[in-house]
Amino acid sequence: MTAAKFISDLVARGRYCFGTAEAVDALGTTVVAARAALRRLRQKGELATPYKGFYVIVSPEFRNAGCLPASHFIPSLMEHMGEKYYAGLLSAAEYHGAAHQRPQVFQVVVARNIPEITCGKVRVIFVARKNMARIPTADFKTPRGYLKISTPEATAFDLVGYPKHAAGLDNVATILAELAENIDGDALVSLAEFSPIAWAQRLAYLLDLVGAQDKTVALVKYLVEKKPAPTPLAPSQHVDGISSLKPWNVIVNTTVEADI
C-alpha cells in the first residue's frame, strides 16, 4: 500500500489522525521508509505533525492554515499521549458562547506541564492542573468527533484561577458576565472544594460585580461559613492599607472593568 492510499482509506473511514506505528503496519515497510513516505506528503501539505510520531491529515479547506483546527485533533492526540485532558479557559468559554472574542490559541488543561504545540498557524497551550481529572466536563460535537470541555462552572473557576491565561481580570469579568446565564449557582459550591478558597472568593466577587448576584447566593453562604482569610483580587499587586470587602473577604487592590 502507498502512503497516499493509506491516508485516503483513513479519510474514507472518517479518521484524520494516526501514529507512526499504524502507518508502518499498514504500509508493510520499515519505520525509516514509512517516515520518508509520510514526509513527502507533509511537503505537499497533505499531512501535519503537531507532535512527534503523530500525524494529522489536512483536508483541502485547511491547507492554508497548515493544520486541522486544534479541536479536531486534540482528542486523538491526548489519547496518543496517554493524557487526560479538557479544553478549558478561553477555549471552553468560546464553546459556551462567552469568549467575547475568538481566542488566538487553543487552551487545554492537563495534569502535568507539557510544552505548547505549534502546527502551521495553529497554537495549542497546555495549562497544568494536578487535580484536573476531578473537574467536571461535557462532550462537544466537532466535525471529527467529540471534544471534552470544562462545564460553565468549572470554566469560571479556571478563568479566575489562571487570569494570566485569560488576558487579565478585565477580560475574565467580561467573560463571566456572558457565561453567567449558563452557570448553576449550586454547582459552583460543589466545585469550590476542588480549588483554593481564594478562587471562590474572587469568583463570587467578580460575578457580583458584573450583576450575576443570583448565581452567587450559595457560594457566598459557603464563604461565610468557611471564614477564609482576606485575599487580594490581584495577587501580584500591592495590598497594604486596603481593607477587605465582605462577604467575600476580598481585598480589592485593582480596578476591574468588564466590557459589557
N, C-alpha and C positions, 0 to 999 in steps of 0.2 A: 504494500500500500504506500502511496506517496503521501507526503505531509499535507499537500493541498486536499487530497481526498479524505484524509483523516479529519481535518477541521471542518470540511463540508459535511461529513457524516455527523459530527457532533452538533453542528448548527441544525441539521435536519431533525435531530432529536431534542432540540430546544436547549442545548448546552453551549455555553460560551466561555467556559473556563476549564483548564486541565493542568495536570502536573507533568513534569518531565518523565516520571516513571510510566505513566499511562501512555505517553507518546512513544516511548521506547518499545513498550509491549505491542502497541498497535502497528508500528512500522516494522517490527521484527528486525531491528538493527542494533548497533551499539549506541551507547549514550553519546559518544562523540559525533557519530554520524547523524543521530536524531537531532542533536542541538544544532548542527550545521544546517540541516534542512529547515528547522524552525527559524534559524537566524535569517535565512533568505526570505521567509515570509514576513519577518519583522521588518526587514529592509523595504519591503513593498507596502508596509503599513497595515498589513492584514492581521498581525499579532502585536501584542504589547506584553511587557513583563514588569508588572508593578512590584514583584517580589521574586527573589531568586528561586528558580525551579517551578514558578507558577506563571502560566500564560493566560492571556485574555484574548479572545477572538474579537477583533474590532470590526463591527459591521459598518457598511459604507457611510451611513449617516453620521458616524462618529469619527471618521478618518481625520478630519481637520483637527479634532481635539487630541488625536493620537492615542486614545484610550476610551474604553467604555466609561460612563459615569460611575463614580465610586459605589453608589447604591446598587449597581448591577453586579459588581464582583466582590464586594466586601463579605457577604455571607460565605461564598465559596472560599475566599482567601482565608477567613478566620477558621474555617473547617480544615483547610490545608495546613494551617499553622498550629492547629490544636488549641485555639484560644477561644474562650467565652468572650462575648462582646455585646455591646448595644450601641447603636447610633445615638449620640446624646448632644446636649448643649444646643448650639445654634442649629445643628442639622436636625435634631429632634424637634426643635421649635418650628422649623420650617414645615415638617410633616404635620404638625398640629395647627398649621395655619397662622403661626405667630412669629415668623422670623423677621418681620418688618422689612428687611431687605435680604436678598439672596446671599447666603454665606459664601465667602471666597474659598474656603476649604471645607472638606468633609471631616466631621469630628466623630471619632469612635472611642468609646470608653472601654478599657480593658483592665486586667488585674495587675499588669506589670508595665514597666517602661518599654516602649517599642519605638524605634526611630520613625520619623514621618516618612511617607511614601510619596514620590512624585512619579506620575505615569502620564507622559505627554503634558497636557495642560491641566491634568487632574492632580490635586494635592490632598493627601489624607493625613490628618493629625491624630495621634493616639494620646488619650488622656488617661493616666493611671489612677485607678481607684481600687484599693485592695479588696473591698467587700462588694464589688460590682455584681457578683453572681447573685446577691440577695436583693438587688434593686429590681422592682417590677418593670416588665417590658410589654409591648404589644407588637404583633406582627403586621407589617405594612406591605401590601402587594406592590411589587415592582414588575417591569416588563420581563425580568429574568428570574423571578421567584419571590421569596419573602424576606424582608429585612426586619431585624429586631430593633425597635426604637424604645427609648425610655417613655414611660407614661407621662402625662402632663404634670402630675405632681412630682415625679422623680426628676423631670426636666427642670422644674422650678428650683428644686433643691440644688441640682448641679450648677445651674446658672449663678445662683448666689454663692455657692461654694468655690467656683472657679471663675470669678469675674474677669480675670485677665484673658481667659479663653472665650469670653463673650463680649469683647470690645468695651469693657468697663461698666460701672454701675448705672450710668445713664441708659446705656443700651439694655442692660438687664431689666431695669424698671420699665422701659418701653415694651420689651417682650412680655414681661409679666402682665402688663395691662391688657395685652392681646390674648395671652394664654389663660387669663383668669376665668373666662367663661367655660373653659373645659376642665377646670380644677375642681375636685371634690374636697371640700374642707376637712372632712373626717379622714380621708386618705392621707392628707398632709400629716396628721398626727401619727398615723401608723408608720409613716416613713421617717418621722423625726428621730426615732431610735437608731437608725442606720447612719446618722450623720452627727457631726459635732453640734452641741447645743447652740453654739454661736450661729450656725447656718439657719436654724429655726428662728432665732431672734431676728436676724437680718431679713429673712424671708417674710416673716409676719409684718415687720415694719414697712418693707417695700410694698407689699400687697396693700396694706392700709394706705400707704402714701398715694398709690395710683387708684384709690377708690374701690378696692375689692374687699372691703371690711366684712362682707357677708361670707367670704371664704376663709377668714382667719379666726372666727369665733372659737372653734375648738382648739386651734393652735395657740391662741393667746391664753386660753384656760390652762392648757398644758404647760405653758411657760410660767404662769403664775404659780402653779403647783410645784414646778421644778426649782423655782427661785434661782435662776442662773446668775452668775457674776456679770457685771456690766461688760459689754463687748463693743468695740468700735465698729461703726458701719464700714469704714475703710481701714483695715488693719495696718496698712503701711503708712498712715498719716498721723500727724500729731494729735494727742488727746488730752494733754494737760489742761486742767481747769475747766473742762467741759463736763457737765452733769449728764447722766444717763436719763433717757426718757422712759417712763412707764407706759404701758405694762410690758413692753418688750425688753426693757433694760438695755437699750441700745444707746451708745454714745454717738451722736450724730456729728461726726467730725469732718463731714464733707457735704456739699450741696448736690443733691441728685435731681436731675430734671429729665422726666420722661417725655419723649417726643410723641405726645398723644393729643 
